[in-house]
Amino acid sequence: MTRASVAATARDAVSLDVLLAVDASAARAVTRTLIRT
């Protein structure tokens, strides 16, 4: 593996983690809103 591909893989993993975190927080917000109503 070249250094560039290692960096690209790390960047993809980080962006995936960010997307999953955003999805999880959005799902929690929706669930809280549904429970409150």
N, C-alpha and C positions, 0 to 999 in steps of 0.2 A: 504493500500500500504506500502510495506517495503521500507526502505531507499534505498536498492539496486535497486528496480524497479523504484523508483523516479529518481535515478541517471541515470539508463539506458534510461528512457524516455527522460530526459533532453539531454543526449548525442545524442540520435537519432534525436531530434528536431534540435539540433545545427548542426549536420552533414547534415540534410536535408536543413537547411537554407544556409549552405555553398555551397551545390550542386546547389541550385536554383540561388544563387548569381553568381556562376561560369557560369552556363548556360545563365543567362541574359547578363553577360559581353561578353561572346562568341558570342551570337546572335547580340549584338550591334556592335561588331568588324566585323562580317560578313556583316552586313547591311552597315556599313561605307565603307567596301571594295567594295561591289557591287555598291554603289552609286558613288564611286570615279571613277570606270572604265567606 
